[in-house]
Amino acid sequence: MIATTRTRRTLRTIAATHRAARHTAKALRYRCLSGLIAVAVDTGTLIRTGDMLDRLGAGLKDGQASWYGRHTAKAYRATHLGADAVKVWAQHRTTGRWIHVHVYKPTDPALYTALTTYKATRHLVAADFARCA
């Protein structure tokens, strides 16, 4: 009899949890999926490629910014034996859809390698080298 009561209580708790999860906001669900990685992005410990471009004032269109992200992912894989970078759920800045994007440390060489290999961002690096020389 006791086991049956505990089983019913457990089933009710699980059902209540599922009911609550179905009625939460989409942003909260994706935030929970990302966990500590989202916190690291908020604090600036990890950055998205779009954040990097915003810091540099690149002003690229969405299509060009996504290609910069692809170049960064390729450079990261080349330096980390084929492993992908950490991913986080983020809201797309223009469409508002939730997408899965890579995040990197702000000092990761892949971000700067991609700046030089992608032709739409190459001018940003050239200007920095001219200033340093």
N, C-alpha and C positions, 0 to 999 in steps of 0.2 A: 504494500500500500504506500509506503514512504517513497519508494523508487518511482512509482507512478506519479505522485504529486511533484516530485523534483523534475521528472521528465516533462510534465505539463508546464511547469514554471519556466523551465529552460526553453521550451518551444515558444511560449508566449513572449519571452524576452527576445528571442531571435526574431520573431515576427514583428515585434515592436521596433527593433533596430532596423530591419529591412524597410518597414513603413516610413520611419524617420528618414532613412537614406534616400528613399524615392522622392521625398518632398523637400530636400535641401536645394539650395541654389546651385546652379551649374558651376559657378566660380568656386564655391566651397568644395564641391566634389573634386574638381581638378586640383585644387590647392592641397587637398588631402592626399591625392595620388602622388603629387610631387614631393610632399613632405619637407625634409630638411634641405633638399636641393633648392626649393623655392625660397626658403629663408636665406640661403646663401646668395641667391640672385638678388633678393631685396636688400641685403646688406652690402652688396658690391664685391663679395668674395669671388663670385662667379659672374660672368657677363655673357650676354647673347651677342651674336655678331651684329645685330641691328643696333645694340647699345654702343658697340665699338664705333660703328659708322656715325652715330649721332654725336659721340664725343669728339670725333674728328671733323664734324661738320660736313660730311660728304654729300648729303642731300640726294642720295640715289633713289630712284623709283623702286617700287616693290620688286619688280622683276629683276632689276640689277642687284638689289640687296640680297635676294635669294641666291643669285649666282655667286656672290661673295661668300655667302654661307657654305655653299658647295665647295668652293675653292679652299676654305678654311678646314672643312671636314676632311678633304683629301690630303691637305698638308698635315693635319693631325694624325691621320692614319699612317702616313709615310714615316712620321717620327716616333710613333708608338706601336710599331710592329703590327699594324693592321687593326688595332683596337679602336672602337668608336669613342667619342667623348661622351660625357654624361648628358642625359637628356632631361628636359623639364617641360611641363605643359605650360604654354603661354598663350595669351590671347593675341591674335593677329591685330596689328595696329590699325588696319583700314577696314577689314571685313568683320572683325570681332569674333571670328571662329576660333576655337581652341585647337592649337597645333602643337606638335611635339618637336621641340627644337634643341639643338646642341648648345651647351654652355661651356665656357672655357675660363681659365684663370686669366685675369687681365694682363699678365706678363707672359702668357703662352706664346712661344715662337710661331705657332701655326697662324695666329691672327696676323702677324706681321709678314709672314711668308705669303699669305693669301693677298695681302695688300700689294705686294710686288708682282705676283703672278696673274692677278686679274686686271685686265686692261682698263676697266672703268675706275679702278682705285689706284692705279699705278702713279697717277699724277700727285696723289697725296704723299707718297713716299718720296718722290723726286723733289718736291718742295721742301720736305724736311731735311733731305740730304744737302740741298743747296744752302739752307740756312745754317747747317752745322759746319760747312766747309769754309 
